[in-house]
Amino acid sequence: MKKLLLISSFLWILLLHVSANTGGPTFYYKFVADASPTGQGKVYASDKEVDVEKIKYSSHFGTSVISQGALVNVVTVSATAHLYAKAEEGYTFTHWTRKEGNNEVTFSHARNTTDLVTVNNTDMQNPKICNYIAHFAPIGLIYAVSSDETLGTVSNDLPSNVAGDVVTLTATADKLSGSFKGWRRNNATKLITTNPLTLEASNATKGTYTAVFEPKQTDTKGIYILMENVGTGRMFGVIGNTETTFGTDQRYFKNSMMLTDKTERTCSSPAFILKVTGQSNGTGGLNDVIIEAQGANTMNIGSRYFTVEHYLDKGYFIFANHRGFTGYLKDHGYAETGREHMEKIGEIHHPGIWNRWNYNQDYVWNFRIIDEENFSENYFGAQPSAGTLKNGKYYTTMYTAFPYECRDGVKAYTIDKMTEEGLAHFKPVPDNKVPAYTAVVLECNSTHPAQNRLMPIFDDLEPISPNLLKGEIWLNNESQTIEQIRTAFDAGTMRILSDDKGNFVNKNYSEGDQPLPYIVNNTCYLDVSGLDAPADEIGFVKAGDDDSDYLRGDANGDKSVNVTDIMVVVNYLLSRENKVFIFRNADCDENETITVTDIMQIVNIILGRN
């Protein structure tokens, strides 16, 4: 007895935006979901998220739902397909495909997934038809499942494997919500962390391999990202809070959100290090999204939550309600002139909210996650000027609205006092973890951000006090004058870390030949307002360098001079990392440069020749 099990679910949908004044065209589309092969699983399609356990799939076989409405002044609209698949006993779901002409394109390995489609058909008898196929296969010796599909999915290149087959299992964490921890075979407690995992199917390896995922807590603490427009390559940043409402023709985030062409420098500006919070939608996206940087966020700028929707493997759409229609964030190419100094990173562009969504890549965004797993490629880094070289190190200042941990040998200092000699006294930041809104000087080994990486963290750190360094973040507000929102430079009470001397001077940074009248965004200045007749140029001394127990040749600071100090200096010369390296002690000839000559002098000290 053969039962016809071709499963199709049809949904006619019309967006329900209605205008009482002008009316508008009606757009029609139909989602068609089928199971392949038939008899191995069930499917369902909807224009909204549903509880598939209550639907039971089969109760909706062959049904049609028609809605009507109107949309005003929009050429095309977008629709969201929600797709659900359930394998029968003895079978496993493998993937979804979408029909594109005569081809089938794989777009998801999640049983529950979504897809965004463009709708431009106004004829009810000729709707936009979207065909999807859920693929199933008999369960083999090696069977892969996910611990939580809202956090990550799995794929098996040979789902119906038999003894002797070589099988590859791949776990893919949800980029915004999940982290892969390892594979658990059957009920074992030990995790196999290899991914992808390749096995030969046999009685010894057979069983269920569960990919274990853990949540990233995006809804509570958030995630740090770099956000890149796929079409233009421009990076997204936040610089202020203005334009809290939008008119029909006022869709652009001028002076509040920005894009820049100079992507090679964005990782060194904290305005481009974004913290994203939102609720996982279970299909690779987020709801109720807020994007924040340097103390400003998209909610207090635009008075609305955003939604992040996963778009196949290409990136994400970001959209929100905008005066009754769905507005999509896009790079519209607007370049505001005459404001090149805003972040000292070149020409500024502004993103916009746009209702005419389509597959143009200017609407698509790439989220580059900053975490331990991706830190080699996605990071926040310091970029000191080459002219700040002093005692073998480079220096710059930094002021951020988020805490971070210094990596790659970078050291952070506050200035707790001025010495009797009139020097700025550098005090190390505990554990090299810089609290939010803490002005610091960073000591670096290079001028390249990739070698001076800083990891944004979520630690709740106490502010450091006292600190004579003051920081600057420009949160622009068009209701105020520029004097109210910027800190004006005062040569009498401020000293800036010079780009070409490595000391604090009474001259501000400049653009070309013109000095800037205000403190540069995300940088710091030394407050000398409490000093009588402060020097025009102020040097610095680090805590410990001014101690009376200075020991020449003691490069590792263990209060003795021995062969270990020679090895520490050798490591320094070969750019190898040392746990402790005291430049002043190692610089035996006091020429502010570490060379082989210093090693020879340490040898002489050990042999009693000095």
Salt bridges, closest charged atoms under 4 A:
ASP47 OD1 - LYS48 NZ 3.10
GLU100 OE2 - ARG98 NH2 2.60
GLU104 OE1 - HIS135 NE2 3.37
ASP115 OD2 - ARG98 NH1 2.76
GLU149 OE2 - ARG111 NE 3.18
GLU214 OE1 - LYS181 NZ 3.90
GLU228 OE1 - ARG368 NH1 3.94
ASP261 OD1 - ARG234 NE 2.69
ASP261 OD2 - HIS349 NE2 3.25
ASP331 OD2 - ARG234 NH1 2.74
GLU336 OE2 - ARG339 NH1 3.77
GLU336 OE1 - HIS350 NE2 3.03
GLU372 OE2 - ARG407 NH2 2.70
GLU405 OE1 - ARG407 NH2 3.45
ASP408 OD2 - ARG453 NE 2.89
ASP416 OD1 - HIS425 ND1 2.85
GLU443 OE2 - LYS542 NZ 2.17
ASP459 OD2 - LYS433 NZ 3.40
GLU472 OE2 - ARG486 NE 3.58
GLU537 OE1 - LYS501 NZ 3.26
ASP546 OD2 - HIS425 NE2 3.67
ASP549 OD2 - LYS559 NZ 2.85
